């Protein structure tokens, strides 16, 4: 039985299927000693030997899914940062999590909140692939205060440097002495999209917290805390249509 090479890589627990495509295009994937750059390539899992960056990979036996409250000051990446900033590798060590996990999507260095980590590439693909338009909810503190007129403008969308963007939902949560907490619901995965969007209206993000990804909530987790996903949470993601 043959399977797509990117799917096999995702099943090995090192990345999602979309990231596997990137690895293939970069020319760091070998099958039986030969570099493969064809994104549609298929392999025989029982006979073929697959290497990524010189390491032989095989499907993981135990799949792990956790949700973590990423604090500010950590990159949403594994490994070492060339500038010496802390990464998820450091955070996992601090939490005594020894399994090799990778993040599903990203959360900016200066942002905090819900981040899902797993070794299940297919699960990650269900969340990360644009086709599924996974909804994410953020609580964002902005300065100066947002009045009703500005809120109505934000609801209509705006043209950014990479195209038009409109949040699926935006509403005021509360006002503080000099700021406003907004709830944003979006399905875009573009880099720093909310910070750039708020800036378009002459406001600045003071704090940005992701609280929900699809049906998976941050619940009562605090920074540096984590929980394993429930079977119900995992199932809710897997019930989405498969990406062929």
CORPEWO-V652841 format. One record per residue. N is the residue number from 1. RES is the residue in one small letter. NEAR is the number of other ideal C-beta (glycine too) atoms within 8 Angstrom. D_FIRST is the distance of its C-alpha to the first C-alpha in Angstrom with 1 decimal. Layout:
N:RES:NEAR:D_FIRST, N:RES:NEAR:D_FIRST
This chain:
1:x:5:0.0, 2:x:5:3.8, 3:x:9:6.8, 4:x:8:10.4, 5:x:16:12.4, 6:x:11:15.2, 7:x:12:13.3, 8:x:14:12.1, 9:x:18:15.8, 10:x:15:17.1, 11:x:11:15.3, 12:x:13:17.1, 13:x:13:20.4, 14:x:10:22.3, 15:x:10:22.5, 16:x:12:21.5, 17:x:15:19.1, 18:x:9:22.2, 19:x:10:23.4, 20:x:16:20.2, 21:x:10:20.8, 22:x:8:24.3, 23:x:12:23.2, 24:x:16:21.1, 25:x:8:24.1, 26:x:6:26.4, 27:x:7:24.6, 28:x:6:24.1, 29:x:14:20.4, 30:x:9:19.2, 31:x:13:15.9, 32:x:6:16.8, 33:x:6:20.4, 34:x:6:20.4, 35:x:6:21.4, 36:x:10:19.1, 37:x:7:21.0, 38:x:7:18.8, 39:x:8:18.2, 40:x:5:15.5, 41:x:10:13.5, 42:x:7:9.7, 43:x:11:8.4, 44:x:7:6.0, 45:x:9:7.6, 46:x:4:8.3, 47:x:4:10.1, 48:x:8:11.4, 49:x:7:14.6, 50:x:14:15.5, 51:x:12:19.3, 52:x:12:21.4, 53:x:5:25.1, 54:x:4:24.7, 55:x:6:23.1, 56:x:6:19.8, 57:x:10:17.9, 58:x:5:15.6, 59:x:8:15.0, 60:x:10:18.3, 61:x:3:19.0, 62:x:4:22.0, 63:x:9:22.2, 64:x:10:25.8, 65:x:13:27.7, 66:x:13:31.3, 67:x:14:34.0, 68:x:13:36.7, 69:x:15:40.0, 70:x:14:40.0, 71:x:9:43.6, 72:x:8:45.2, 73:x:7:45.0, 74:x:13:41.3, 75:x:9:38.8, 76:x:12:35.5, 77:x:9:33.6, 78:x:8:32.5, 79:x:6:34.0, 80:x:5:37.6, 81:x:10:39.5, 82:x:4:41.5, 83:x:4:44.5, 84:x:4:44.5, 85:x:9:43.7, 86:x:8:42.0, 87:x:13:38.3, 88:x:14:35.9, 89:x:9:35.5, 90:x:9:39.2, 91:x:14:39.1, 92:x:11:36.3, 93:x:8:38.4, 94:x:7:41.5, 95:x:9:39.7, 96:x:5:38.4, 97:x:9:34.8, 98:x:4:32.9, 99:x:6:29.2, 100:x:6:27.6, 101:x:13:27.5, 102:x:14:27.7, 103:x:13:29.6, 104:x:13:28.4, 105:x:11:30.6, 106:x:7:34.0, 107:x:12:37.6, 108:x:10:40.3, 109:x:9:42.3, 110:x:6:45.3, 111:x:11:43.6, 112:x:12:42.8, 113:x:13:41.2, 114:x:16:37.8, 115:x:15:34.8, 116:x:16:31.4, 117:x:13:29.5, 118:x:14:26.1, 119:x:12:23.1, 120:x:13:20.7, 121:x:18:19.7, 122:x:10:18.4, 123:x:14:21.7, 124:x:16:23.6, 125:x:13:22.0, 126:x:12:23.3, 127:x:14:26.7, 128:x:11:26.9, 129:x:10:25.5, 130:x:5:28.5, 131:x:5:27.1, 132:x:10:27.8, 133:x:6:31.3, 134:x:9:31.6, 135:x:11:35.3, 136:x:11:37.0, 137:x:10:40.6, 138:x:14:43.0, 139:x:11:46.6, 140:x:14:48.4, 141:x:13:52.0, 142:x:14:53.7, 143:x:10:57.1, 144:x:7:59.6, 145:x:8:59.6, 146:x:11:57.9, 147:x:6:60.2, 148:x:5:59.3, 149:x:6:59.8, 150:x:10:57.3, 151:x:13:54.8, 152:x:8:55.0, 153:x:9:54.4, 154:x:13:51.3, 155:x:9:49.9, 156:x:7:50.1, 157:x:7:48.0, 158:x:12:48.8, 159:x:5:47.7, 160:x:11:46.4, 161:x:3:45.8, 162:x:4:42.2, 163:x:5:42.9, 164:x:7:44.1, 165:x:12:43.2, 166:x:8:44.2, 167:x:12:43.5, 168:x:7:42.2, 169:x:7:45.1, 170:x:10:47.9, 171:x:7:50.8, 172:x:10:53.5, 173:x:8:53.0, 174:x:6:56.3, 175:x:7:58.9, 176:x:8:60.3, 177:x:3:63.4, 178:x:6:62.0, 179:x:12:58.4, 180:x:13:56.2, 181:x:13:53.0, 182:x:15:50.6, 183:x:13:47.4, 184:x:11:44.8, 185:x:11:41.7, 186:x:11:39.3, 187:x:8:35.7, 188:x:6:36.0, 189:x:7:34.4, 190:x:7:36.7, 191:x:5:38.3, 192:x:7:41.6, 193:x:12:41.8, 194:x:12:44.3, 195:x:10:46.5, 196:x:10:46.8, 197:x:13:47.4, 198:x:12:50.1, 199:x:10:51.7, 200:x:8:51.9, 201:x:10:54.4, 202:x:4:56.5, 203:x:11:55.2, 204:x:7:53.6, 205:x:12:51.0, 206:x:7:52.6, 207:x:7:49.7, 208:x:15:46.2, 209:x:11:44.3, 210:x:15:40.9, 211:x:10:41.1, 212:x:12:38.1, 213:x:12:34.6, 214:x:10:33.6, 215:x:7:34.4, 216:x:12:34.4, 217:x:7:38.0, 218:x:12:39.7, 219:x:5:41.9, 220:x:4:44.6, 221:x:11:43.0, 222:x:6:45.3, 223:x:8:44.6, 224:x:8:42.8, 225:x:8:41.5, 226:x:10:38.0, 227:x:8:36.3, 228:x:7:32.8, 229:x:10:31.5, 230:x:6:31.8, 231:x:5:29.0, 232:x:6:30.6, 233:x:11:30.6, 234:x:11:26.9, 235:x:8:26.1, 236:x:10:28.4, 237:x:13:26.3, 238:x:8:22.9, 239:x:5:24.4, 240:x:7:24.6, 241:x:4:22.4, 242:x:4:19.1, 243:x:9:19.2, 244:x:2:16.7
